[in-house]
Amino acid sequence: MMLRTPPAKRTRGVVAENAIPIIESPQSDHHHLVINEDNSIRRSNLPPPNNSSAPTSAANWLNLILQTCSSEKQARDYQSKLEELNENFFKSGSWLELELYLTKEDRIQVLKNNLHAQKEVNNHQWEEIKTLNDMLNNEARRIKSLERESDQLRAEISLFSLRRLFDIYIRTKFGFFQLREVDNEAKQSIKALRTELQKTKEKLQAVEELKSQSGYTGKLVDSYISGKITRLKEQIATLEKREKKYKTVFADRISVLQRAFCELFGYKVLYTP
């Protein structure tokens, strides 16, 4: 903002060096009026008016004085107007500075709000990026796990293929026949003998417990118990012999069957009891 400084006032009655005489006095060549640069008037050696002067000269002199006073008044008015203009200009400059300051503050506040909003948007985007990064890492780990499983499955498939090829090679090279089920009658007989043997053993154990609990009650009871024990032991021995015999006979029949298959068909019978 530029301010214009008015010219400094000068004291009346002081003649400036660059003052110019305007009008000569009609009374004498040495009496004249001086107007300074600040439009102030100084009378220089003005004698009182002479009654013997001509009326025309007095009127001219009066008009000159009036014009001089009017010029001085105009100069004062111009000076006051100039000061008022300077004051108004200063006030308008201050108001303009205030408006500029308020506008600057408003712009700063708007920029702060925009910066805060942008910061929130950036934070939200950063959270989304972190979430997507975590999901990407999880997917990468899952892909690696699936790759390991696929490698393991390939290894198992290759191993199974090798075993399958080996089995095909063995079957083409050698003949096998696997006997999974035996004769139902033989199986039932062996199962019945085992059940009867188990029951007989349980009876024998019960009789022995009864004998130990009863103590000595006479020769009749003792002889009965002893006879019962003897008969049970004989039945157990008989059952064991029969079981052993059945196993031997069955093993002989299986061996005969194996030799027959091997000689007739070229297959080796594998027995799984």
Secondary structure, DSSP 8 states (H G I E B T S, - for coil): -----------TT---TT-EEEEE-SS-TT-EEEE-TTS-EEEES-----TTS-HHHHHHHHHHHHHHHHHHHHHHHHHHHHHHHHHHHHHHHHHHHHHHHHHHHHHHHHHHHHHHHHHHHHHHHHHHHHHHHHHHHHHHHHHHHHHHHHHHHHHHHHHHHHHHHHHHHHHHHS-EEEE----HHHHHHHHHHHHHHHHHHHHHHHHHHHHHHH----HHHHHHHHHHHHHHHHHHHHHHHHHHHHHHHHHHHHHHHHHHHHHHTS-EEEE--
